[in-house]
Amino acid sequence: MRWGRWLSWAVAGAALCAAAACVGQGTGEVKGQLHINWCSEDNPDYNPRPEYNMHPDFFVGEPIEDFNQQQPYNRLEIRVQPDSGFNGLSMPIGRGGGIDTFMVSIRDVRQVGLRVGQPIELTPIDINYMSPNPPPVRAGLLMQGTCPFSGANFLPADSDPATGTHSTITFTKFGSASMGATNLPADFRVDFGDELDATFDLDLVDYRYKLGLSPDGMPHASGHVTGNFAFELRRGAAGQTFP
Protein backbone atom coordinates (compact mmCIF):
# COMPACT_ATOMS: atom_id res chain seq x y z
CA MET A 1 0.00 0.00 0.00
CA ARG A 2 2.72 2.46 0.99
CA TRP A 3 4.77 1.58 -2.10
CA GLY A 4 1.75 2.11 -4.36
CA ARG A 5 0.98 5.45 -2.74
CA TRP A 6 4.62 6.61 -3.06
CA LEU A 7 4.67 5.54 -6.72
CA SER A 8 1.48 7.48 -7.39
CA TRP A 9 2.98 10.61 -5.81
CA ALA A 10 6.18 10.18 -7.79
CA VAL A 11 4.34 9.80 -11.10
CA ALA A 12 2.08 12.74 -10.34
CA GLY A 13 5.08 14.85 -9.33
CA ALA A 14 6.97 13.98 -12.49
CA ALA A 15 3.96 14.86 -14.64
CA LEU A 16 3.51 18.18 -12.83
CA CYS A 17 7.23 18.91 -13.18
CA ALA A 18 7.14 18.22 -16.92
CA ALA A 19 4.06 20.36 -17.42
CA ALA A 20 5.54 23.26 -15.45
CA ALA A 21 9.04 23.14 -17.00
CA CYS A 22 10.77 22.66 -13.65
CA VAL A 23 13.59 24.85 -12.44
CA GLY A 24 16.93 23.45 -13.58
CA GLN A 25 15.80 21.79 -16.78
CA GLY A 26 17.84 22.42 -19.92
CA THR A 27 20.47 21.02 -22.24
CA GLY A 28 24.17 21.68 -22.67
CA GLU A 29 27.75 20.55 -22.18
CA VAL A 30 30.96 21.76 -20.57
CA LYS A 31 34.07 19.82 -21.56
CA GLY A 32 37.75 20.24 -22.31
CA GLN A 33 41.16 19.96 -20.65
CA LEU A 34 42.02 21.09 -17.10
CA HIS A 35 45.07 21.14 -14.88
CA ILE A 36 44.65 22.04 -11.20
CA ASN A 37 47.42 21.60 -8.64
CA TRP A 38 46.66 20.65 -5.04
CA CYS A 39 43.45 18.96 -6.14
CA SER A 40 44.37 16.19 -3.69
CA GLU A 41 45.46 16.83 -0.11
CA ASP A 42 48.31 14.34 -0.51
CA ASN A 43 49.64 15.19 -3.97
CA PRO A 44 50.10 18.86 -4.98
CA ASP A 45 50.81 17.89 -8.60
CA TYR A 46 47.79 15.62 -8.97
CA ASN A 47 45.89 16.40 -12.17
CA PRO A 48 42.34 15.12 -11.56
CA ARG A 49 40.82 15.08 -15.02
CA PRO A 50 42.97 16.09 -18.00
CA GLU A 51 39.90 15.30 -20.12
CA TYR A 52 37.09 17.01 -18.26
CA ASN A 53 33.40 16.51 -19.00
CA MET A 54 30.88 17.97 -16.58
CA HIS A 55 27.75 16.30 -18.05
CA PRO A 56 25.55 19.17 -16.80
CA ASP A 57 21.98 18.45 -15.79
CA PHE A 58 21.04 21.60 -13.85
CA PHE A 59 20.62 25.04 -15.46
CA VAL A 60 19.46 28.11 -13.56
CA GLY A 61 19.56 31.88 -13.85
CA GLU A 62 18.70 34.79 -11.59
CA PRO A 63 17.78 38.19 -13.09
CA ILE A 64 18.70 41.16 -10.90
CA GLU A 65 16.92 44.44 -11.61
CA ASP A 66 18.71 47.78 -11.20
CA PHE A 67 16.32 50.38 -9.81
CA ASN A 68 18.37 53.31 -11.13
CA GLN A 69 15.79 54.80 -13.48
CA GLN A 70 18.21 57.11 -15.36
CA GLN A 71 20.92 54.58 -16.25
CA PRO A 72 19.89 51.07 -15.16
CA TYR A 73 22.30 48.15 -15.42
CA ASN A 74 20.07 45.10 -15.13
CA ARG A 75 22.07 41.95 -14.41
CA LEU A 76 21.79 38.21 -14.91
CA GLU A 77 23.60 35.42 -13.06
CA ILE A 78 23.70 31.94 -14.69
CA ARG A 79 24.80 28.62 -13.19
CA VAL A 80 25.33 25.32 -15.01
CA GLN A 81 26.02 22.25 -12.81
CA PRO A 82 26.05 18.44 -13.02
CA ASP A 83 23.11 18.49 -10.57
CA SER A 84 21.49 20.85 -8.10
CA GLY A 85 23.88 19.86 -5.30
CA PHE A 86 21.16 20.47 -2.72
CA ASN A 87 21.66 17.08 -1.08
CA GLY A 88 25.36 17.74 -0.40
CA LEU A 89 26.27 14.32 -1.80
CA SER A 90 27.12 15.18 -5.40
CA MET A 91 30.59 13.65 -5.04
CA PRO A 92 31.67 10.50 -3.15
CA ILE A 93 32.52 10.86 0.55
CA GLY A 94 36.00 12.35 0.91
CA ARG A 95 35.65 14.64 -2.11
CA GLY A 96 33.96 17.43 -0.22
CA GLY A 97 30.38 18.67 -0.20
CA GLY A 98 30.82 21.15 -3.06
CA ILE A 99 29.86 20.85 -6.69
CA ASP A 100 31.49 21.85 -9.97
CA THR A 101 29.81 24.96 -11.35
CA PHE A 102 30.12 26.83 -14.63
CA MET A 103 29.12 30.43 -13.95
CA VAL A 104 28.24 33.31 -16.25
CA SER A 105 27.80 36.79 -14.78
CA ILE A 106 26.26 39.52 -16.94
CA ARG A 107 26.55 42.99 -15.45
CA ASP A 108 24.54 44.74 -18.19
CA VAL A 109 21.97 42.64 -20.08
CA ARG A 110 21.25 45.45 -22.53
CA GLN A 111 24.83 45.32 -23.86
CA VAL A 112 24.45 41.60 -24.43
CA GLY A 113 21.02 42.05 -26.03
CA LEU A 114 22.58 44.35 -28.62
CA ARG A 115 25.13 41.65 -29.50
CA VAL A 116 22.96 38.56 -29.96
CA GLY A 117 24.66 36.31 -32.51
CA GLN A 118 28.04 38.00 -32.03
CA PRO A 119 30.99 36.58 -30.03
CA ILE A 120 31.60 38.56 -26.84
CA GLU A 121 35.16 38.59 -25.53
CA LEU A 122 35.58 37.67 -21.87
CA THR A 123 38.07 38.82 -19.26
CA PRO A 124 38.04 38.63 -15.44
CA ILE A 125 37.01 41.78 -13.61
CA ASP A 126 39.66 44.13 -12.24
CA ILE A 127 39.90 43.16 -8.55
CA ASN A 128 40.32 46.86 -7.65
CA TYR A 129 37.27 47.84 -9.73
CA MET A 130 39.41 50.43 -11.52
CA SER A 131 38.72 49.36 -15.10
CA PRO A 132 37.12 52.21 -17.09
CA ASN A 133 35.31 49.62 -19.25
CA PRO A 134 34.48 46.57 -17.13
CA PRO A 135 33.49 43.53 -19.19
CA PRO A 136 29.74 43.14 -19.80
CA VAL A 137 30.07 39.37 -19.32
CA ARG A 138 32.35 37.21 -17.19
CA ALA A 139 32.51 33.44 -16.96
CA GLY A 140 34.45 30.85 -15.02
CA LEU A 141 34.60 27.30 -13.75
CA LEU A 142 34.46 26.64 -10.00
CA MET A 143 35.74 23.11 -9.28
CA GLN A 144 34.52 22.67 -5.71
CA GLY A 145 33.25 19.17 -6.44
CA THR A 146 36.27 17.72 -8.22
CA CYS A 147 38.96 19.76 -6.42
CA PRO A 148 37.52 20.91 -3.07
CA PHE A 149 40.96 21.08 -1.41
CA SER A 150 42.72 23.25 -3.99
CA GLY A 151 43.22 26.99 -3.55
CA ALA A 152 43.33 27.19 -7.36
CA ASN A 153 39.93 25.63 -8.01
CA PHE A 154 38.39 28.79 -9.47
CA LEU A 155 39.40 29.34 -13.10
CA PRO A 156 37.97 32.45 -14.81
CA ALA A 157 37.79 32.85 -18.58
CA ASP A 158 40.42 35.26 -19.88
CA SER A 159 41.45 37.03 -23.08
CA ASP A 160 44.96 38.45 -23.09
CA PRO A 161 47.15 38.94 -26.19
CA ALA A 162 50.25 38.91 -23.97
CA THR A 163 49.57 35.32 -22.89
CA GLY A 164 47.74 34.12 -26.01
CA THR A 165 44.50 33.43 -24.16
CA HIS A 166 41.18 34.05 -25.90
CA SER A 167 37.67 33.49 -24.56
CA THR A 168 34.29 34.20 -26.13
CA ILE A 169 30.62 33.51 -25.51
CA THR A 170 27.92 33.89 -28.16
CA PHE A 171 24.23 34.17 -27.25
CA THR A 172 21.83 33.08 -29.99
CA LYS A 173 18.74 33.45 -27.79
CA PHE A 174 18.63 36.14 -25.13
CA GLY A 175 15.12 36.84 -23.96
CA SER A 176 13.21 39.20 -26.26
CA ALA A 177 16.36 40.59 -27.91
CA SER A 178 16.55 39.58 -31.56
CA MET A 179 19.66 38.98 -33.62
CA GLY A 180 20.87 42.19 -35.23
CA ALA A 181 18.94 44.46 -32.84
CA THR A 182 20.29 48.01 -32.89
CA ASN A 183 17.98 49.61 -30.37
CA LEU A 184 16.75 48.32 -27.02
CA PRO A 185 15.12 50.26 -24.17
CA ALA A 186 17.47 51.52 -21.47
CA ASP A 187 15.76 49.26 -18.93
CA PHE A 188 15.89 46.12 -21.11
CA ARG A 189 16.00 42.99 -19.00
CA VAL A 190 15.86 39.22 -19.23
CA ASP A 191 13.11 37.85 -17.02
CA PHE A 192 11.56 34.58 -15.88
CA GLY A 193 9.97 32.74 -18.79
CA ASP A 194 12.62 33.97 -21.27
CA GLU A 195 14.86 31.58 -23.20
CA LEU A 196 18.66 31.58 -23.10
CA ASP A 197 20.85 29.83 -25.65
CA ALA A 198 24.62 30.26 -25.90
CA THR A 199 27.87 28.63 -27.01
CA PHE A 200 31.29 29.33 -25.54
CA ASP A 201 35.01 28.69 -26.11
CA LEU A 202 37.10 29.59 -23.07
CA ASP A 203 40.73 29.74 -22.02
CA LEU A 204 40.80 29.41 -18.22
CA VAL A 205 43.50 30.80 -15.94
CA ASP A 206 44.63 30.68 -12.32
CA TYR A 207 42.68 33.51 -10.68
CA ARG A 208 45.14 34.06 -7.85
CA TYR A 209 48.10 34.18 -10.24
CA LYS A 210 46.19 36.61 -12.47
CA LEU A 211 45.81 38.95 -9.49
CA GLY A 212 49.42 38.55 -8.36
CA LEU A 213 48.36 36.56 -5.27
CA SER A 214 49.92 33.18 -6.05
CA PRO A 215 51.82 31.99 -2.94
CA ASP A 216 54.95 31.15 -4.96
CA GLY A 217 54.48 33.48 -7.91
CA MET A 218 53.58 30.61 -10.23
CA PRO A 219 50.26 29.61 -11.87
CA HIS A 220 48.72 26.43 -10.47
CA ALA A 221 45.72 25.98 -12.74
CA SER A 222 44.86 26.29 -16.41
CA GLY A 223 42.37 24.90 -18.86
CA HIS A 224 40.40 25.16 -22.06
CA VAL A 225 36.72 24.27 -22.23
CA THR A 226 34.02 24.55 -24.85
CA GLY A 227 30.31 23.99 -24.61
CA ASN A 228 26.82 25.36 -24.74
CA PHE A 229 23.62 25.71 -22.76
CA ALA A 230 19.96 26.21 -23.61
CA PHE A 231 17.17 26.60 -21.06
CA GLU A 232 14.16 28.64 -20.06
CA LEU A 233 14.61 30.92 -17.08
CA ARG A 234 12.43 29.65 -14.24
CA ARG A 235 11.82 31.14 -10.82
CA GLY A 236 13.67 29.27 -8.08
CA ALA A 237 16.33 29.76 -5.40
CA ALA A 238 18.37 32.96 -5.41
CA GLY A 239 21.35 33.01 -7.75
CA GLN A 240 24.90 32.72 -6.50
CA THR A 241 26.96 35.88 -6.76
CA PHE A 242 29.97 35.48 -9.03
CA PRO A 243 33.22 35.39 -6.99
VOGU-3710 file (C-alpha; in Angstrom, 3 decimals, decimal comma):
1> mrwgrwlswa> 0,000/0,000/0,000  2,715/2,463/0,993  4,768/1,581/-2,098  1,750/2,107/-4,360  0,982/5,447/-2,735  4,624/6,605/-3,062  4,673/5,539/-6,720  1,476/7,484/-7,389  2,980/10,606/-5,807  6,183/10,176/-7,791
11> vagaalcaaa> 4,345/9,796/-11,099  2,083/12,744/-10,338  5,081/14,854/-9,327  6,967/13,981/-12,495  3,961/14,863/-14,638  3,512/18,176/-12,830  7,229/18,914/-13,180  7,138/18,216/-16,918  4,055/20,365/-17,416  5,538/23,260/-15,450
21> acvgqgtgev> 9,041/23,139/-17,002  10,774/22,659/-13,647  13,595/24,846/-12,437  16,932/23,450/-13,576  15,799/21,789/-16,784  17,835/22,419/-19,921  20,475/21,022/-22,241  24,173/21,682/-22,667  27,747/20,551/-22,184  30,959/21,763/-20,568
31> kgqlhinwcs> 34,069/19,824/-21,556  37,755/20,241/-22,307  41,156/19,962/-20,652  42,023/21,091/-17,105  45,075/21,136/-14,884  44,655/22,043/-11,201  47,419/21,597/-8,643  46,656/20,652/-5,037  43,454/18,959/-6,143  44,371/16,191/-3,694
41> ednpdynprp> 45,460/16,832/-0,113  48,310/14,342/-0,515  49,642/15,187/-3,974  50,103/18,855/-4,975  50,815/17,887/-8,600  47,795/15,622/-8,974  45,891/16,401/-12,169  42,341/15,125/-11,556  40,818/15,078/-15,016  42,967/16,094/-17,998
51> eynmhpdffv> 39,901/15,302/-20,124  37,095/17,011/-18,258  33,396/16,508/-19,000  30,875/17,974/-16,581  27,753/16,296/-18,048  25,552/19,167/-16,796  21,982/18,453/-15,789  21,041/21,597/-13,846  20,622/25,037/-15,464  19,457/28,111/-13,559
61> gepiedfnqq> 19,558/31,878/-13,852  18,705/34,789/-11,593  17,783/38,188/-13,089  18,704/41,160/-10,898  16,920/44,438/-11,607  18,708/47,777/-11,205  16,324/50,378/-9,811  18,371/53,305/-11,131  15,792/54,800/-13,484  18,210/57,106/-15,363
71> qpynrleirv> 20,923/54,584/-16,252  19,890/51,072/-15,164  22,301/48,154/-15,416  20,069/45,101/-15,131  22,069/41,951/-14,413  21,789/38,215/-14,910  23,598/35,417/-13,062  23,702/31,940/-14,689  24,804/28,619/-13,189  25,333/25,317/-15,005
81> qpdsgfngls> 26,024/22,255/-12,807  26,050/18,439/-13,024  23,114/18,490/-10,567  21,491/20,847/-8,101  23,881/19,861/-5,299  21,157/20,469/-2,720  21,665/17,079/-1,081  25,363/17,742/-0,398  26,267/14,320/-1,795  27,119/15,177/-5,397
91> mpigrgggid> 30,591/13,646/-5,039  31,672/10,499/-3,153  32,518/10,856/0,545  36,000/12,354/0,911  35,652/14,641/-2,109  33,963/17,427/-0,221  30,378/18,669/-0,205  30,824/21,152/-3,063  29,858/20,854/-6,688  31,491/21,848/-9,966
101> tfmvsirdvr> 29,806/24,962/-11,346  30,123/26,832/-14,631  29,117/30,429/-13,953  28,244/33,314/-16,251  27,800/36,789/-14,784  26,259/39,521/-16,943  26,548/42,991/-15,451  24,541/44,738/-18,190  21,973/42,643/-20,076  21,254/45,455/-22,530
111> qvglrvgqpi> 24,828/45,323/-23,861  24,450/41,596/-24,432  21,015/42,052/-26,029  22,576/44,347/-28,617  25,130/41,653/-29,499  22,960/38,563/-29,963  24,658/36,306/-32,511  28,037/38,001/-32,025  30,995/36,577/-30,033  31,596/38,555/-26,837
121> eltpidinym> 35,157/38,588/-25,531  35,575/37,666/-21,869  38,069/38,821/-19,260  38,042/38,625/-15,436  37,010/41,777/-13,607  39,660/44,126/-12,238  39,896/43,164/-8,553  40,317/46,856/-7,650  37,271/47,841/-9,729  39,414/50,430/-11,518
131> spnpppvrag> 38,724/49,358/-15,100  37,120/52,211/-17,095  35,311/49,625/-19,247  34,480/46,573/-17,125  33,493/43,527/-19,187  29,735/43,145/-19,804  30,065/39,373/-19,321  32,350/37,212/-17,190  32,507/33,436/-16,965  34,454/30,850/-15,023
141> llmqgtcpfs> 34,600/27,297/-13,754  34,463/26,640/-10,000  35,745/23,114/-9,276  34,521/22,665/-5,710  33,254/19,167/-6,436  36,274/17,715/-8,220  38,960/19,757/-6,421  37,516/20,914/-3,071  40,963/21,078/-1,410  42,719/23,254/-3,989
151> ganflpadsd> 43,217/26,988/-3,550  43,330/27,193/-7,356  39,931/25,626/-8,006  38,387/28,794/-9,466  39,399/29,344/-13,099  37,974/32,455/-14,807  37,795/32,845/-18,576  40,420/35,255/-19,883  41,449/37,025/-23,079  44,961/38,453/-23,087
161> patgthstit> 47,155/38,944/-26,193  50,249/38,910/-23,971  49,570/35,321/-22,894  47,744/34,122/-26,007  44,504/33,426/-24,163  41,180/34,052/-25,901  37,665/33,488/-24,556  34,286/34,203/-26,126  30,623/33,509/-25,506  27,917/33,885/-28,160
171> ftkfgsasmg> 24,232/34,168/-27,252  21,826/33,082/-29,991  18,738/33,451/-27,785  18,628/36,140/-25,127  15,120/36,845/-23,959  13,213/39,202/-26,260  16,359/40,588/-27,910  16,548/39,578/-31,559  19,659/38,980/-33,621  20,869/42,193/-35,232
181> atnlpadfrv> 18,938/44,462/-32,845  20,289/48,013/-32,895  17,976/49,612/-30,365  16,751/48,316/-27,017  15,122/50,257/-24,169  17,469/51,519/-21,474  15,761/49,265/-18,926  15,889/46,121/-21,106  15,996/42,986/-19,000  15,861/39,218/-19,229
191> dfgdeldatf> 13,109/37,846/-17,018  11,565/34,579/-15,878  9,973/32,743/-18,795  12,619/33,969/-21,265  14,856/31,581/-23,196  18,658/31,583/-23,098  20,852/29,831/-25,649  24,618/30,257/-25,898  27,868/28,627/-27,009  31,295/29,326/-25,545
201> dldlvdyryk> 35,008/28,691/-26,112  37,104/29,590/-23,067  40,733/29,739/-22,017  40,797/29,408/-18,216  43,499/30,795/-15,938  44,629/30,676/-12,318  42,675/33,511/-10,683  45,137/34,058/-7,847  48,097/34,180/-10,238  46,191/36,614/-12,475
211> lglspdgmph> 45,814/38,947/-9,490  49,424/38,547/-8,360  48,362/36,561/-5,274  49,923/33,179/-6,048  51,820/31,993/-2,942  54,954/31,150/-4,957  54,478/33,481/-7,913  53,576/30,610/-10,228  50,263/29,612/-11,871  48,724/26,427/-10,474
221> asghvtgnfa> 45,719/25,983/-12,739  44,856/26,288/-16,412  42,370/24,902/-18,863  40,404/25,163/-22,062  36,720/24,268/-22,225  34,021/24,550/-24,851  30,309/23,987/-24,614  26,819/25,360/-24,736  23,621/25,709/-22,760  19,960/26,208/-23,613
231> felrrgaagq> 17,173/26,602/-21,062  14,163/28,644/-20,062  14,613/30,921/-17,083  12,434/29,655/-14,239  11,818/31,142/-10,825  13,673/29,271/-8,085  16,330/29,763/-5,395  18,371/32,964/-5,407  21,346/33,012/-7,748  24,903/32,717/-6,500
241> tfp> 26,956/35,878/-6,761  29,968/35,485/-9,033  33,216/35,389/-6,995
//
